[in-house]
Amino acid sequence: MGIVLVVNSGSSSFKYQLIDVDASRTLASGLVERIGQGEGRAVHKASPEASDRSEASDRSEASEASEWVRELPIPDHTVGFGVMLEAFREHGPSLDDLPPIAVGHRVVQGGARFFEPTVITNLVKINIDELSALAPLHNPANLEGIVAAQRAFPDVPHVAVFDTAFHQTMPPAAYTYAIDRELAAKHRVRRYGFHGTSHRFVSRATAEFLGRPVEEVRTIVLHLGNGASVCAVSGGRSVETSMGMTPLEGLVMGTRSGDIDPAVLLHLQRRAGLDADGLDDLLNKRSGVLGLGGHADMRDLEQAVDDGDPHATLAFEVYTHRIRSYIGAYAVQLGRVDAIAFTAGVGENSARVREWALAGLEGFGVVLDPERNASRSRGARRISSDASKVEVLVVPTDEELEIARQTQAVVTA
């Protein structure tokens, strides 16, 4: 069976899923958190089927009963993986019965070195460590999870799937910043893009939904969560994306500013006395819709809009205005748009964001169906009207399944 364990490791936590790739089904999932913070916490949930609970009369009760929770000291990731193994032993499914053929790891920054999923060797780990200069909050934590997972699963291959890899197909004109070329080359300054695993999954799922070969489809994917990015995908290849050298560039996000005149930073440095750390904190943690409207969560922001808060309303307008601007720019880059796909937490769940972001685009062949857009149904669905020349879809993303698929492809090639 094509069983793959997918790991997403942070500095003080890691998430995991055990996935049957051939069936596109999650057998178990879990979270180990508060690592190195005194009392840690581990939550493990086996699917009812994997736990032999499929005969339960009430699936919601079965799902609740299948959760395994422990609170105990978890000083490091190695101990955390030991706790995870204990959860599988005690609560299932048994890894003896369902042994993973590989472990797939999400790694944020692959730089210009990694353009495809890669079996992890000592040299690969050295490269991930060296690329930490470009992702200091993520790559070290990803690497720590890799090392701990290799100790827990020493007899299977481990594969790194990089967030940036999908965007390595962008042409130089799209990824090059117009600064001194020697300085940029020395310090590896260029656009890398992020959310690549999601953009890849959604663009392919969009083509599948339309019943067309991915090589024929040109799609604008809008990954809208607390972090947000747009990607222009032509024939299954990323040709343009909004995030840059870091995840800060591009769309307005929950707490990040997105695009801003660089001279604003110089102005605030001179006039407001903000140093590099202060500017970093401002742009990444105190900006976006939080900075404008007082709420980082889109649900809270929309409620404030309904309550008549003018700051929240402006924040929502700025947020959707930026999305609309990128749709227009990427339509020009693609030359033709077959589909616009909304995904991630906000993109999948906020009908108002979708409505406002596409308002006024009817002349470009983008026409929403209000009833379809308001539907809360799950799964990939069409929300454009039958008269729309451009298909508008909601396509739930599944980054873990995409990592599992890429991992399986590498180790079975």
PyMOL commands that set and color helices and strands:
alter all, ss='L'
color gray80, all
select helices_A, chain A and resi 59-65+77-91+122-133+139-152+165-169+172-175+181-186+196-210+214-216+262-271+276-285+288-293+298-306+310-334+344-349+351-358+362-364+370-374+399-412
alter helices_A, ss='H'
color red, helices_A
select strands_A, chain A and resi 3-9+14-20+25-33+39-46+67-73+102-107+118-119+158-162+218-224+228-234+237-241+339-343+381-382+391-394
alter strands_A, ss='S'
color yellow, strands_A
deselect
rebuild
show_as cartoon
